[in-house]
Amino acid sequence: MIRLLLADDEELLRGALCSLLDLEDDLRVVAQAATTTDAVRLAGQHRPDVAVLDLEMPPTDGLHAAAQILARTDGTPPRVIIVTRHARPAVLRRALAAGVSGFVPKSTPAARLAQIVRDVAVGHRYVDPEIAASALTENECPLSDRELEVLGAARAGAPVSDIAATVHLAPGTVRNYLSSAMAKLGVATRHAAAHRAWEEGWI
């Protein structure tokens, strides 16, 4: 029996997936989580064989939770599969570097995901072929080093004054770099610019 932890902040999707996977004779969902914090805590409590984590989960993200789960030192950590609606090549690279065993889109049918869980549980890795192919045709970064530095400091949602203190620049200069980055990326807010840069693997 393969014991599973499912973590997704969309309750309807998580519940449906849990029901479908529980229909498999050799799979059993032992815990469900709606946040990355709960996912890490429940992984420690229930010690599943495989943790299936949504990438876009509050308060951090699925990769952050995966890194914490995989860093556990009190026994063998579970294998981790990341499930995502928006798969960027850079996020795939981060996931593999963190030791994640599977990377699949949310459009994956439950029966296919069940087979991927089985493969991962015995030590194999699985990356969705379309995501793997897109990793070979990644976009060039249009941003300067200073713009990237400022966006990196802005990713946590800090005010401009805190960003300025972090990167040792005047607040007005920070605003200029943020505006320039937003214009280059075609987004309306600094948070959207920072998220796009993170998704692309530039920060």
N, C-alpha and C positions, 0 to 999 in steps of 0.2 A: 504494500500500500504506500503510495506517494502522498505525503502530507503537504498541504498547500496553505500559504498565506496569500490572500488577495487584498490589494490596496488600491483604491480608486475613490476620488471624492464625489464621483457621480453615482449616487446610491442605486439608481435604477439599473444602470449598466453593471455595477458590481454585483447586485443581487441576481440579475439574469445570468451573468457569467458563472456565479457560484452554483446556481441551480443546474446549469448545463454541465459543468465539470463534475458535479457530484453524481451525475448519472453514469459516469464512467466507473467501471468496476474497480479499477486500480487507483483511483484518485479520490482524495477526501480533503475538503476545505476545512481546516481546523481553526482559522481566524480570519477576520475581515477588518480592514482599517479604512478610514476616510481621510486621514492626514499622514504626512510623513512621520510626524512625532509618534503617532499610534503604531505605524508600521514597524518602526524600530523597536518600540517597547514590546509589541506582540511577537515579533520575531524572537526576541530574547525569552519571552515567557513560554511560547509554544514550540519553539525549535522546529520549524517546518523543514521539509527537504528542499522545497522550492518556494521562493517568494516572487509573486507576480505583481509588479509595481507600475502604476501609472506614472508617466514622466511629469505631467502637469498637475501636481498635487500640492496644496498648501501645507505648511507655511513655507517650505523651501522648494524642493522638487524631488522627483524620483531618484535622480542620480545621487543627490546628497544622502538620501535615505539608504540607497544601495551601498554607498561607501561606508556608512556607519554599520550597517548590518554585516557587511563582508569583513569589517575590521574587528569583529568580535573575537575575543581570545579565549572564551570559556567553552571550548568545544569546536566542532566543525561547523562553520557558518553554512547557511543554505545556499543553493544556487539561486541566482537572481535573473529574472526575465523582465525587461523594461517594455511596457506597452505604451504607444504614443499615437496621437492623432496627427501631429505635425513632425515628421521625422527629418531632421537636418543631418547632413553628413558629419558635421563637427560634433554634434551631440552623440552620434554613433561612435566616433573616435573616443570621446570622453568615457562613454559607457564601457567600451572594450578595455580602455586603460584602467578603469576602476575595477575590472574583474567580472563585469556582468557577463552572463553566459548566453543570454538571448535578447534580441532586439526586434520587436514585431510591431506592425501597425494595428490600430484598433479595429481595422476592417477584417482582421484575420478571423475566419470562422472558428467557432468553439471546438469543433472536432479536430481542426488542424492545430489549434493551440494546445489541445490535449496531447497530441502526438509530439509537439515541440517540448512540452513539459516532460514527457517520458524521456525524450532524447537528452535533454538538459540534465535530468536527474541522474543519468548514468555517466555524465561527464562530457557530453558533446556540447558544442556551441552552435547557435543558430542565429543568422542575420538574414532578415528579409531581403530577397534578391534585388528588388527595386531600390531599396535604401542603399544596399551595397554598391549598385551601379551608379547611383547619383553621387556617391562619395568620390567617384573618379572624375567628376565634372564640376568641381566646386568653384564658386564665384571668387574672383579676385577681390581683395579688400580695398575699398576706395578711400578709407580713412587714414589720416596721419597718425603718427605715434602718440602725439599729444591728445588728439581726439579720442583715441582708444583708451588712453590713461584716464581721461575725464569720464568716459562712459563706464569704465570699470568701476570707478568710485561711485558713479550714479546708480549702479544696478540695484543696490539695496533700497533705493527710494529716499536717500538722504537729501536734505535741503542743500541749496547751492552753497551756503556758507560752510557747511560741513565738507562738501566736496572740495571746495577751495582750500580748506585747511589740510585735507588729506593729500592733495596734489601740489600744495605749496604755490598756489596761484591766487591772484586777486579774483574776487567774485565776478567782476565784470568780464575778466578774461575767460573764466569758466563758462559764463553764459555765451560768450562768442563761440567757444569751441563746441558747446552743446548745440547751438543754433546751426553751425556749419555741418555738424554730423547729422542732425535731423534733416537738413536740406539734401545732403548727399544720399541719404537712405530713403528719402521720400516719406517720412513719418511726421506725425504732428506733435509728439511729446518726447521728452528726453527718456522717459521710461520705455517707450516703444523702441527708441533708438538703441538703448542699452540692451533690451531683450533681443532685438534683431542681431546685434553684434555678438551676443552670447550664443544665440542659436547657430550663427555661422562659424563660431569658434575663434573669433577675432579677439575676444577678451576672455 
